[in-house]
């Protein structure tokens, strides 16, 4: 259903681009102020007063699909590292929480499609609803952040989305360039009827490059430039009435065009916010934890 709104939303975006130049004064940007620091005082929203035990949160961690060498954490130790403080804060606030196993770990390197990954998120949402959650929010960091943007645009059925240092955007120039050979290989395998054969493909995790073994169908479901993970496409298809908290770190804020892209595409919802915290990519979830909990408390 979300894709049926695409032409209208893209037309609205085009008008924004022509009239406002996607500057900080555009209509979409006025309700998504850029704010520094991550304290709860920066959210500027009124707490709902809702019993936090009646609020459910699904948390998706960052990707860690290959061993990055050196003394960097791996396996189980890396699995929840990026969201450790975030989950502690959310639990401490009294929210119900589910952290589903997603197909972007060393143990599960894209062993399901992006659509199947969203099915897992939907199942977690349903579990929280069944446990009495009156409000459900989906939070994700890094690739988990890109996934929750996809969930908001393609599935919906939740009361808020929190994207922390969201990415990657498969259509971004660096992603197209770095993954070009693997995308071509996957497309060729699909054309040859080898959609479900396991093969080696290139993966990217910040400054690190590695190899993952998965099927071409699964690989393309995540990284096809105009596929379901596309941040540009999903923000253009964002459903009216769904609030989004997008928090970037210092690394993201320095990327050319990043802030402009986000600010120009956020819908003007009362609780939609764009913030920047003083943290590197891997530390955004930790730095933003209190802000995330405060924002959820306003829903």
Secondary structure, 3 states (H helix, E strand, C coil): CHHHHHHHHHHHHHHHHHHHCCCCCCHHHHCCCEEECCCHHHCCCCCCCCCHHHEEEEEECCCECCCCCCCCCCCHHHHCHHHHHHHHHHHHCCCEEECCCCCEECCCECCCCHHHHHHHHHHHHHHHHHCCCCEEEEEEECHHHHHHHHHHHHCCCCCEEEEECCCCCCCCHHHHHHHHHHHHHHHHHHHCCCCCCEEEEEEEECCEEEEEEEEHHHHHHHHCCCCCCCHHHHHHCCCCCCCEEEEECHHHHCCCCHHHHHHHHCCCCCCCEEEECCCCHHHHHHHHHHHHHHHHCCC
